[in-house]
Amino acid sequence: MSEEINGTQPVNERQNLKKQPLLVLIGPTAVGKTRMSLDIAKAWNAEIISGDSMQVYRGMDIGTAKIPLEEREGIPHHLIDICNPDEAYSAADFQAGAALAIEQIAERGKLPFIVGGTGLYVESVCYQFQFADIGSDEAFRQEQERFAAENGAEALHERLAVIDPPAGERLHPNDLRRVIRALEVYHLTGQTFSEQQAGQTKESPYELCMIGLTMDRAELYRRIEQRVDLMMEQGLVEEVRQLLERDLPPAAVAMQGLGYKEIADYLRGNCSLEAAVERLKRDTRRFAKRQLSWFRHMKDIHWIDMGENFHNNLQTVHGILAGKFQVNLE
């Protein structure tokens, strides 16, 4: 009979139980996650799970910087194009979908690899957050939507910033659905969304290896502006026009995402195209700042400065993974 400790599982059985390896690559928008992720996935026999809250939506390709199928180099990508723009998709939905994808990828003998910049979504999977079913108050939501329609999204966001400053810092004013949900959580429970998240257990069910990409702020902002210019060349205006022609409700996620709200304002005649593009660049810079703020509160991240040589950075990543997963990369 095998030895037991304190009446728990036998030692030899406990030693044979290993956590599922999970690789995660995070960083602000435009820092270079996509290029890095493809090289890592090829080297480590990985399948990629998108950790971006907007790439789940069909028909929203340019504004979300979704990697085209022909550029994925044969690497499977999951949780992309799984919802229509008028459908709700929450962090809890992502957590469930990602957990299933991780299990299925591992069963195929591949390494599950989350790549993205939506901090709550990624963190909820890494540490198996518990999302309380606190219900909803439809009348409260409608009241907040009316307030935003009459006074502007910034005014509603100010309400959240007063009640829950950390959530106010992390959520963009245009992210109306999540701003209203954060207000609703406080309305229903008397506890802020940030307080609830702070109480989550930060023990991962996975053998977790997290790589974070960063770079000089000025260089990051330059890359963001280049990306916005490229989106305009690729046809962002037409993409938003097609969404508007579908008569989506004002609170639909498609109309709240970066790039979509700003260009929609132009198409509705509320501002010039030049003003819309400048606002998009400004809002994207602010979004990147909020992403970095979120990631700074996460633990266990190996940070890499992307301002250095890309090849050297990639070799550094390989070294981190080899040490973490105790595998020699041939």
C-alpha positions in Angstrom: 0.0 0.0 0.0 1.3 3.4 -1.0 2.3 5.9 1.7 -0.3 8.6 2.6 0.1 12.0 4.2 -2.6 13.3 6.5 -5.1 10.9 5.0 -4.9 12.7 1.6 -4.1 11.3 -1.8 -1.2 8.8 -1.9 2.2 10.5 -2.6 3.0 8.6 -5.8 -0.4 9.5 -7.3 -0.1 13.1 -6.2 3.3 13.4 -7.8 1.9 12.0 -11.1 -0.8 14.7 -11.3 0.5 17.6 -13.3 -1.1 20.9 -14.2 -2.0 21.5 -17.9 0.7 23.9 -19.4 -0.8 27.1 -20.6 1.1 29.8 -22.5 -0.1 33.4 -22.5 1.1 36.4 -24.4 -0.3 39.8 -23.4 0.5 43.4 -24.1 -1.0 46.7 -25.3 -2.5 47.2 -28.7 0.1 47.6 -31.5 3.0 46.3 -29.4 3.7 43.3 -31.8 1.8 40.4 -30.2 0.5 38.9 -33.5 3.9 38.6 -35.2 5.5 37.2 -32.0 2.6 34.8 -31.4 2.9 33.1 -34.9 6.7 32.5 -34.4 6.1 31.1 -30.9 3.2 28.9 -32.0 5.2 27.3 -34.8 8.2 26.6 -32.6 6.1 25.2 -29.7 3.4 23.3 -31.6 0.8 25.6 -30.2 -2.8 26.5 -31.1 -3.8 30.1 -30.5 -6.8 31.3 -28.5 -7.7 34.9 -29.1 -7.8 36.9 -25.9 -9.5 39.9 -27.5 -13.0 40.8 -26.5 -13.9 42.3 -29.9 -12.4 39.7 -32.2 -15.3 37.3 -31.3 -17.6 39.4 -33.6 -18.2 38.6 -37.2 -17.8 41.4 -39.7 -15.5 43.4 -37.4 -12.2 42.6 -38.9 -10.3 45.8 -39.8 -11.1 47.8 -36.6 -10.2 44.9 -34.4 -6.9 44.2 -36.3 -8.1 40.6 -36.7 -5.4 38.5 -38.4 -6.7 37.3 -41.8 -7.0 33.6 -42.3 -4.4 33.6 -45.1 -1.8 35.2 -42.7 -2.3 32.6 -39.9 0.4 30.4 -41.4 -1.7 27.3 -40.8 -1.9 27.8 -37.1 -5.4 27.2 -35.7 -7.0 30.2 -34.0 -9.9 29.9 -31.6 -12.6 32.3 -30.3 -12.6 34.4 -33.4 -15.8 35.1 -35.4 -18.1 33.2 -33.1 -20.8 35.9 -32.5 -22.9 38.4 -34.4 -22.3 42.1 -33.5 -25.7 42.4 -31.8 -25.1 39.5 -29.5 -23.8 39.9 -25.9 -20.6 38.2 -25.0 -19.2 38.5 -21.5 -16.0 37.7 -19.7 -17.8 34.6 -18.2 -18.6 33.5 -21.8 -15.0 33.9 -22.8 -13.8 32.0 -19.7 -16.0 29.0 -20.5 -15.1 29.1 -24.2 -11.4 29.4 -23.5 -11.4 26.6 -20.9 -13.1 24.3 -23.4 -10.6 25.3 -26.1 -7.6 24.6 -23.7 -8.9 21.2 -23.0 -9.5 20.3 -26.6 -6.1 21.7 -27.7 -4.3 19.7 -25.0 -6.2 16.5 -26.1 -4.7 17.0 -29.6 -1.2 17.1 -28.0 -0.8 20.8 -28.7 0.2 23.6 -26.4 -2.8 26.0 -25.6 -1.7 29.6 -26.2 -3.8 32.6 -25.3 -2.8 35.8 -27.1 -4.6 39.1 -26.5 -4.9 42.4 -24.7 -8.3 42.2 -22.8 -7.0 42.0 -19.3 -10.1 40.8 -17.5 -10.8 38.1 -20.1 -7.3 36.7 -20.0 -6.9 36.9 -16.2 -10.3 35.2 -15.6 -9.0 32.1 -17.5 -5.5 32.1 -16.0 -6.8 32.2 -12.4 -10.3 30.7 -12.9 -12.2 33.7 -11.6 -15.6 33.0 -10.1 -18.3 35.1 -11.7 -21.2 35.6 -9.3 -24.7 35.3 -10.8 -25.9 38.6 -9.3 -28.8 39.0 -11.7 -29.8 42.2 -13.5 -32.1 45.2 -13.3 -33.4 46.0 -16.8 -35.0 49.2 -15.6 -31.7 50.4 -14.2 -29.9 49.6 -17.4 -32.4 51.5 -19.5 -32.1 54.4 -17.2 -28.3 54.5 -17.7 -28.7 54.1 -21.4 -31.1 57.1 -21.5 -28.6 59.1 -19.4 -25.8 58.3 -21.8 -27.9 59.2 -24.8 -28.9 62.5 -23.3 -25.6 63.5 -21.7 -23.0 61.5 -23.5 -21.0 58.4 -22.7 -18.3 60.5 -20.9 -20.9 61.7 -18.4 -22.0 58.2 -17.6 -18.4 57.1 -17.3 -17.8 59.9 -14.8 -20.5 58.2 -12.6 -18.5 55.0 -12.6 -15.2 56.8 -12.0 -16.6 58.3 -8.8 -18.1 55.0 -7.5 -15.3 52.7 -8.7 -12.1 54.6 -9.7 -10.1 51.5 -10.8 -12.9 50.3 -13.1 -13.2 53.9 -14.4 -9.5 53.8 -15.3 -9.7 50.5 -17.0 -13.0 50.9 -19.0 -13.2 53.2 -22.0 -16.2 55.6 -21.9 -17.3 54.2 -25.2 -17.6 50.7 -23.7 -21.1 51.5 -22.7 -22.2 47.9 -22.0 -19.4 47.2 -19.5 -19.7 50.7 -17.9 -23.4 50.1 -17.3 -22.7 46.6 -16.1 -20.2 47.9 -13.6 -22.7 50.4 -12.3 -25.3 47.7 -12.2 -23.1 45.5 -10.1 -22.7 48.2 -7.5 -26.4 49.0 -7.7 -27.4 45.4 -7.0 -24.7 44.4 -4.5 -23.4 47.6 -2.9 -19.9 46.3 -3.8 -17.9 47.7 -6.7 -16.8 45.5 -9.6 -13.2 46.2 -8.6 -13.7 45.0 -5.0 -15.2 41.8 -6.3 -12.3 41.2 -8.7 -9.8 42.0 -5.9 -11.3 39.1 -3.8 -10.6 36.5 -6.5 -8.2 33.8 -5.8 -4.9 34.2 -7.8 -3.9 30.6 -7.8 -3.8 29.2 -11.4 -5.2 25.8 -12.2 -2.7 25.7 -15.0 1.1 25.4 -15.3 1.1 29.0 -16.4 3.7 30.8 -18.4 2.9 34.5 -19.0 4.9 36.7 -21.4 4.2 40.4 -21.4 5.3 42.7 -24.3 6.0 46.4 -23.7 8.0 49.2 -25.3 8.8 52.8 -25.0 5.6 54.8 -24.7 6.5 57.3 -27.5 7.3 54.4 -29.9 4.1 52.6 -28.9 2.0 55.7 -29.7 3.8 56.1 -33.0 2.9 52.5 -33.9 -0.7 53.1 -32.8 -1.0 56.0 -35.1 0.5 54.0 -38.0 -2.0 51.2 -37.3 -5.0 53.6 -37.4 -3.7 55.0 -40.7 -3.4 51.5 -42.1 -7.0 50.6 -41.0 -8.2 53.6 -42.9 -6.4 52.5 -46.0 -7.8 49.0 -45.6 -11.4 50.2 -45.6 -12.5 50.9 -42.0 -15.0 53.4 -43.1 -16.8 50.9 -45.3 -16.7 48.2 -42.6 -18.4 50.6 -40.2 -20.9 51.7 -42.9 -21.9 48.1 -43.4 -22.5 47.6 -39.7 -24.7 50.7 -39.6 -26.7 49.4 -42.4 -27.7 46.5 -40.3 -29.6 48.8 -37.9 -27.8 47.6 -34.8 -29.1 48.9 -31.5 -27.1 51.9 -30.1 -25.9 49.8 -27.2 -24.6 47.0 -29.4 -21.0 46.1 -28.9 -20.1 46.8 -32.5 -21.0 50.5 -32.0 -18.9 50.7 -28.8 -15.6 49.3 -30.0 -12.6 51.4 -30.7 -12.8 52.6 -34.3 -16.4 51.8 -34.7 -18.0 54.6 -32.6 -15.6 57.2 -33.9 -16.2 56.4 -37.6 -19.9 55.9 -36.9 -20.0 59.5 -35.7 -18.5 60.7 -38.9 -20.9 58.6 -41.0 -23.8 60.1 -39.1 -22.6 63.6 -39.9 -21.6 64.5 -36.4 -17.9 65.3 -37.2 -15.4 65.4 -40.1 -13.5 62.3 -41.1 -10.2 64.0 -40.0 -11.7 64.7 -36.6 -12.9 61.1 -36.3 -9.5 59.7 -37.1 -7.7 62.0 -34.7 -10.2 61.0 -31.9 -9.6 57.3 -32.8 -5.8 57.8 -32.4 -6.3 59.6 -29.1 -8.7 57.0 -27.8 -6.5 54.1 -28.8 -3.5 55.7 -27.0 -5.6 56.0 -23.9 -6.8 52.4 -24.3 -3.2 51.2 -24.5 -2.5 53.1 -21.3 -5.4 51.4 -19.5 -4.2 48.0 -20.8 -0.8 48.5 -19.3 -2.4 49.6 -16.0 -4.4 46.4 -15.9 -1.4 44.2 -16.6 0.7 45.9 -14.0 -1.7 44.5 -11.4 -1.2 41.0 -12.7 1.5 38.7 -11.3 3.8 36.1 -12.8 4.5 38.0 -16.0 7.9 37.8 -17.7 8.2 41.3 -19.4 10.0 41.8 -22.7 10.9 45.2 -24.1 9.9 45.1 -27.8 12.1 48.1 -28.5 15.1 45.7 -28.7 16.0 43.3 -31.5 13.0 41.1 -32.5 15.1 38.0 -33.0 16.8 38.4 -29.6 13.4 38.9 -28.0 12.1 35.7 -29.6 15.1 33.8 -28.3 14.5 35.2 -24.9 10.9 33.9 -25.0 12.1 30.5 -26.1 14.4 30.4 -23.1 11.7 31.4 -20.7 9.4 28.7 -22.0 12.1 26.0 -22.0 12.8 26.8 -18.4 9.2 26.9 -17.4 8.1 23.8 -19.1 11.4 22.0 -18.7 11.7 21.3 -22.4 14.6 21.7 -24.8 13.6 23.4 -28.0 15.3 21.6 -30.9 
